[in-house]
């Protein structure tokens, strides 16, 4: 942590930014704490009521059953790959210790891990990483070597990934 604080201080001085703004600039260029703070302040005001309403509706209308069974890895992989392809993913799906999206221009790949007692772990991982992959696969090819063709920052990447994971999964 001491090294990160030192780095933030030095970057902030070099860029004429607050230390945390300088660190944020690495992951989300031109986004500042004041903007993020404003978003979270609004969420702190609105989300508790929305959450309470959603939980009350769910308690009255939904009966949740635990999904306990044995889910073979081959079947999980088949389902995950089917859904990723339906969403437009055109790369490889492999196994690793943690879900990830990476690769090179025109060759985007995702990984996941499987748990035979909980198929949702892999499914959520695959769909989250599919969101990242779709972002990467759909950047304009004609502009890939120009700044406009690069990923804008982590906000757009994570927003798309979480939308795919939370809304579709």
N, C-alpha and C positions, 0 to 999 in steps of 0.2 A: 504494500500500500504506500509505503514511503516513496518508492521509485515512481509510482503512478502520480502521486502528489507533486513530486519534483518535476516530472514530465509535464503535467498540466500547468504548473506555474510557469515553466520556461516556454511552453507553447503559447500560453496566454499572453505573456510579455511580447513574444515575437509577432503574434497576430493581432495584438491590441484587443484581446478578448478576456473575459473572465476565465479562470482556469477550467471550469466545467464546460463552458461554451467551447473552449478550444478542443477539449476531448470529444464533445458531441460532434464537432465539425468533421472529425475523422470518420464518423459513421453516418452522419446525416448533414451534409454541407448546408451551411447558412441557416440551420435551425438553431434557435436560441432557447435558453432556459425559460425566459419570459413567456414564449409561445407555449412551451410544454406545460409550464405551471398553470397558464390560463385554461388549457384543456382539462387538466386534472382538477382544477378548482371547480369547473362546471360539472365534471363527472361526480365529484364528491357531493355536489348539491342534488343532482338528479338520480344517480344510481341507487341510493338506498330505497327510495320510494318505488322505483321501477322493479328492483329486486324483490321487495316485499310483495308487490302485486303479482309478479310472476310466480313466486313461491306459493302464494295463496291459491292462485289459479291451478297450479300443478297439484297441490294437496287435494283440491276438490275434483279434479278431472283426470288425473293420471295415476295409474297403479304401476309402480315400478317393481320389476322382478329382477333379481340378480341373474346375470347370465353366467351360470356356472356349468361348465362342461369341459370336455377335452377338445381342443381345436388344433388339429394337425397342421404343422407348418406349411405343408404343400397346399392345403386348402386356403389357409390365410394368404399365402403368396398369390394364389390364383385370384382370390377376391380383390386383394389390394391392387394387383396389376390390372385387372379388369376395370376397376373404378378409375385408376390413374389414366388409363388409356381413354376411357369414356370422356374424361375431362380434357383430353387433348395432349397428355404427356407423350412424348415420342422418344424417350431415351431408355436407359437401362435402369432396372431395379435390382439391387444387390443387398446382401446381408452385411451388417457391421454391428459394432457394439452400441452405436447411437445413430438415430436417424440424421441424415445429412443430405444436402444438395450441393453438387459441385460439377466440375467439368470444364470444358473449353467451348469456345464459340461453335455453335452447331452440334455440340456433343454434350448435352446436359444429362447428368446421372443422379439418381437418388439411392439412398440406402435406408434400411430399417432393421429392426431387431424383432424377433418373434418370441412370444410367450404362449405356450400351449394351453395355459389356464386362463388367458385373457387376450382374446383376439383384438380388443379395442386398442391396446397398446400399439401394435403394429399398424392397425388401420389409421389411427389418428396420426401416427408418425408419417406414414406414406402420404396421406392427404395433405398434411402440413407441408411436407417437402415437395409435393406436387405443385402447391401454390407457388413456392420459390421457383421451381422448374418452369412453370408456365410463364412467370415474369421474365425469366432469362430467355426462354425460347421465343418469346413474342416481342423482344426488342427489335426495332427496325433493322433488318439485315443491311440495307443500303447505307446505314449510318453507324454500323458497328465500330468502325475505326475513328469515329468522331466523338467528341464529348457528349453530344445529344444521344448517341447510341449506347452510352454506358448506363448502368444502374444508377438511379438518382440518389438512393440512400436506403438506409435500413427501414425507415418508416413505411415506404411503399412496399418493400419486400415483405416485411412482417405483417402488414395489414392484409395483403393478398393471401399470404400463407394462413393466417388465422381465420380469414373469411372462409377459405376452402375447408380448413380443419373443423372449425366450430359450427358453421352453418350447414355444410354438406354432410359432415360426419355425424 
